[in-house]
């Protein structure tokens, strides 16, 4: 999922989310940091939500059935995948990928896994820490190839020292 696509989905679903939680336009607009007039414009599809509004809605209403159904993943995780897509530091500890993930590529100390439901990919290390997520497998494989083919100053090759 891309930032523009997520912005469109949230803009299209914002009224449904508000109604799901039985919140008035006045209260909802204050919660997400916009004016009621702006909220009305978004709900009537005359304007699109800004990125900060998208983040606010996804984080505050991450349990929304409307958003979870539309995104096929928890909204807060979709935000994190988009924002941290190319950052190469361990993000968080995973459960190891035994239930909802299938391993599609392995190198010593790392696995590329694909989620059965959302079809996004992740790179996890031997400790179960997520290093990279993307909806494009090629992005992760290119990253791995680039990192592995670089040598340290002492002539060794190690993905862990590059990450």
N, C-alpha and C positions, 0 to 999 in steps of 0.2 A: 504494500500500500504506500502511496506517495502522500506528501503533505497536501497538495491540491485536492487529491481524491478524498482524503480524510476531512478536509475543510468542507467539501461539498456534502459529504454524508452527514456531518454534524449540522450543517446549515439546514439540510433537508429534514432532519429528525428532531431539531431542537424543540419544536412545539409538542411533539409526542413525548419527549422526555419530561418536559415541564408538566404535561398533563398526567403522565404516569405517576409523578410524585405529588400531584394535586397542589401545585404551587401557582400562585397568581403571577401575572407578568411583572407586577411591581416588585414582589419579593425575589423572583427568579433573576430579574435584571440586576438587582442589588447584589445577589449572591455571586454572579459571574462578572460583576464590575462594568456593566454598561448601562446606558439609559433605557428606560422603558420604550422610548421612541425607536432606538436602535434595535431592540428585541423585536418590536412589532415589524420593523422593516425586514428583519431576517425571517421571521415566521411567515410573512406574506411573500417571501422569495423575491423581494425587491433589493436585497443586499445579502452579501455572504458574511458569515462570521469571520472575525479576524483570527489569526493564529492564537493569540492569547485567550480569546473566548473559547476556541476549540480545546485548548489545554485545560482551561477551567472546567468546562462541561465534562470532559473525559475524566478528569481527576475527581471532581466532586460527585459525579454520578456514575462511577465505575461499576456499580452493581445494577445499573439500569438494564432491564430485559430488552428494551428497545435498542439500546446501543450494542449490547452483547450480541443480539441477533443480527443486527445490521453489519457488524464488524467481524463476526465469527471468532472473536477473541475479546478478552477484557480490554476496555478502552484505554485504561492506564498503561497496559502493556503495549498496545499499538503505538501510543505516544512515545514510549521509551524506545521502541524499535526504530521509529522514524528519527528521533532526535539523536540516538546513539548509534545509528547505522554504521558509521565509519570510524567510530572511536575505538581504539585498540587497547583497552584496559579491561581487566575482568569486571563485569557488571555486577553479577550476583551469583550466589550459590544456587544451583539447580537441584532437582531431585535425582539427577543422573540420567534422565531420559529413558526410563524403562517402560512407561505406560503410553504416553501420547506421542512418542517420537520414534522414528526409525533412523538407524544409522545408514547414511548413503555414501560416506567416504571416511576412511581412517588413515591417519598418519601416526607415527609414534608419539604418544602423549596427547593426541587430539582426535576429536571426532566431528564430522559434519553431520548434523541430524536434521530431519524434516518433520514438521508437525503434521500429524494425520488430519487435523481439522482445518487449520488456517493455511497449510502448505508453505509456511515460511521456514527458513533455514536458520540454523545457529551453529556456531563453532564453540565447542566446549573442551576444556582441558581434562586431564586425568583426575583432577580433583572435583570435577563437576561444575566448575565456574564457567559462565558464559562470557566469551570474549567478543563475539561479533554476531549480529543478527541481520538478516536481509531476506527479502522476498525473492532474491535472485541468487541461485546456487553458484552461478558463474562468478559473481562478485566475491563470494567467500573463497572459492577455489583459486581465483586470480590473486587474492590477498595472500593465501597460503603459499602459492608458487612464488610470488614476489618476495615474501619474507624468507622462505627456505633457501632461495637462490642467492641471497645476500650473505656474505661472510662477515664475521666479526673481524676486528683488527688483528686478532691472533690467528686468523685463518680457519676458525671453527665455524660450523653452521649449526645454529640452534634457534628454533622458533621461539623458545621461551626467552632467550636473551633479546630477541627483536621485539617481543611484545612487552 
